[in-house]
Amino acid sequence: MPSFFNLSFQNASSPLMEELIFFHDHTLMILILITMIVFYNIVSITLTPDLNKFMSESQTLEMFWTITPTFILIMIGGPSIRLLYMLDEVYTPMISIKVMGHQWYWSYEYSDFNNIEFDSFLVPFNSNQTNNYSSLRLLDVDNRLIIPFNTQIRTLVSATDVLHSWTIPSLGVKTDAIPGRLNQLNFLVNRPGLFFGQCSEICGANHSFMPITLESVNSYTFINWVNNFIN
């Protein structure tokens, strides 16, 4: 859930986002350690200006600053490559959803069911109406994307007019919606709830007014929703 003044990641709601946050923390700890070492050396040299004043070369020092960065890059590159493969891993999907970007709304089509397709528009927010306190400004929509949790989902993302980008930060998913091209996303939501996103590619005057709202429910509720939609 996005919150005001939040400078960090949203709470992870998918295994992929958990891995992304772990990699971020792993890399950040390495950067903090490097920063502390550099700061300590700067302070030491400043306070003792005559330290190693006449040293012209040092094979040991050259070996150290060559080997150490190599190990640091391996420590960062190993998890990074693993994560890249995870991002592109294609699992057998239980549900396939076609996502189309328009100026300025999204449309969804459930490929596994007949006649389940709808458009999703921004819900106008009026601060003078008390019944709007349950919705988030510029984030809630009239028709939410409903999926079951703990289920592999595949989305096929494209656009009808200009470039868009379908993004849900708490799930760690983001892909461009390009006219004439299908981009594939695979993800799994590991808990029920509401997850919000927005178009992340500038697409015109109302770019800020085409949010994404995904609702994760249990399988029984999802089947009931499908039956009610079809009937």
N, C-alpha and C positions, 0 to 999 in steps of 0.2 A: 504494500500500500504506500503510495507516495505521501510524504508529509512535508509540512512547511519548514524551510531552512534545513532540509536534509542534505548533507554534503557527501554522504557515503552511498553505497548501493542500497537498493530496496531489499527487503528480506527475500531470500531465495525461495522459490516455489517449484523448482524443477532441479533434477540432478545436474543438468548442464550449467545452470546458474550457480549451483553450489561449487562446482569445479572452477568456474570463472572467478568467484570470490576467493577461493583457496589460492589460485594462482596469483591473484592481485596481492593478497596478504604475503605470500611467499616472496614475491618480487620486492614488495615494499620493505620487508624486513632486511633484505640484502642491501637495498639502497640506503636505508637508515644506518646500517653498519658501516657502509663505505663512507657516508657523510660524517659519521662520528670519527672515523680514523683520519680522514682528511682534515677535519677541524682540529683534532688533537695535534697533528703534525704542524699545522699552521701556527697554533698557539705555542708549541714547543720551540719552533724555529724563531718566532718573534721574541720570545723571552730569553732565548740563548742565541744571540746573533753570531757568535763565534763558533757555533757548533759545526764541525766538519768544514771549516772555512777554506782549508787548503786542499780538500779532497778533489782530485781531478778525474778519477774514474773508480768504479767499483763493480767488478764482475758479479759479485753476490747480489748487489742491489738491482743490476740490470736483469739478472735471472729471476729475481723475485717479482719485479713489475712486469715481466713477460709471462711467467707461469701463473701468477695469481689471477690476472684478468681472464686467462683461458679457463681456469676452474670456475670462475664466477659466471662466465658466459655459458658453460656447460650446465651449471646449476639452474640457470634461467631457461636455456634453450631446450633442455630435456622435457620439463613439464609443458613448455609452450608447444612443442611438436606433438606431444601426446594430446593436448587440448585441441589442436587444429584437426587431428584425425577424428576426435570425438565430435567436433562440430559438423564434419562432413559424413559421419557415419549414417548409413541408411538402414533403419530397422523396418521390420515388417509392420506396416501400419494397420491399426484396427479401424480407423476412420480417416477418410480423405475429405478435405475441405478446399474448395476453390475460393480464393480471395481476390477480388478485383478492386483496384483503386480508381476512383473517379474524382473529378473536381466538383464538390469537395465532400465526399462520403465514401463509405466502403460497402461493398456487396458481397454476400457469402452464399455459397452453394454447396450442399452436402451431396457429394457424388454417390454415396452408398445408399441414398434414399431417394424416392421419387417425389418431385415437387416440393423439395425443401430448399428454397432460396429466398433471400430477402435483402433489403437495403438497410443500412445502419447509419442513422443521422445523429448529429449532436443534439442533446436535449438542452434547449435554451435555459439559462439560469437567471432567475429573477430574485434578487436579494430581498425584495419587498414581500415575497410570498413565503410563508413559514413552512409550507409543505415541500420546499425545495432543499431543506437542510439535510435530507438523506442522500442527496446527489452531490457530486463534486463538480465544481465549476470547470467547464471546458473539457471534462473527462467522461461524463456519462452519456449514454446513447439510448435511443428509443428501442432498438432491437439488439440485444446482446448476443454474442457468439457463445453458444452453450456446448460444452464438451464434458464427458465423464473424466474424473481424475483416475490416476494410475492406469492410463490407457495411452498407447502410442498413437499420436496424431500426426498426420501428414497434411501440410498446407501447400497448395500450388498457387503462387502469388504472381499476379500480373496487373496491368493497368489498361485503361481504354483511351487515355488522352495524353497525359504527361507523366513524368517520373514521380513516383510516390515511394514511400518506404514503410512497410508494415513492421511495427516494433512494439514489443511488450518487455520492458526492462526486467521485471521480477522473474520472468521465465528465461531470460537470456537469449531471446530470439529477435532477430532483425534481418530483414532482407529487402532489397529494392524491388519495387513493382514497376516493371519496364513494359511499355506497350509492345506487343508482338513477341514477347518472350515469357516463358514460365520459369520461375525460380521456386525451388522446393525447400521446405523446412520440415524437420522432424523434431518433435518435442514430446515431453511427458510432464503433466502437472501432478505433483505428488500430494496435493491436499485440496480440499474444497475452498472456494472463496471467489472474490471478485478481483480481477487483475486488469490494470489500466495501462494504456499506451497511447501514442499519438503518431501521426505521420511524421517521419524524421527526414524528409526530403522536401525542400522548399518547392511548392507546386502551384503557387499563385497567390491571389489576394486573400483567400480564406484558408490558407495552409494550416493556420493554428486552430481551425474549427472542424477538424475531421479526426476525432479521437477513436480509440479502439477500447472496447470493454469486453473482456472474456469472463464468462462465469463457469466455474468448475463445480460439477455436482456429482452425486453418486450415480451408479448405472441405472438404478430403478427410476430415479427422477428424470434422467436423460431419456429413457425409453418412454416414459409418460409424456414428456415434452414433445418427442417425435410423433407419438400417436395423436396428441392434441393438435399439432401443427398440420398433420396430413388430413385429419378429419375436420 
